[in-house]
Amino acid sequence: GPRLLWREWEGQYVTYNDTTGDTHLLDRLAANALLSLEKTPATLKELSIRVAGFSGVEADDDVLAYTQDMIDDFLRRNLIEAGTQ
């Protein structure tokens, strides 16, 4: 997958994808999810449980839908590859 370089300023995260040359601004929740995937690949359900934990909420259908949207965004931005989710 892509190699991502990270910087954080005041709760906002910037990641540089050295494969595409693109830089992306992420909020804390998206950054935590992406960093989590870098360390340990996960299924949608597994990642939604992690996202719920980051947010301090229960892992319900809303969190699952939010996580799917996040994964779709990561794929569009080439931050993850299909199958690494």
Buried (B, 14 or more C-beta within 10 A) or exposed (E): BBEBEEEEEEEEBBBBBEEEEEEBEBEEBBBBBBBBBBEEBBEEEBBBBBBBEBBEEEBEEEBBEBBBEBBEBBBEBBBBEEEBB
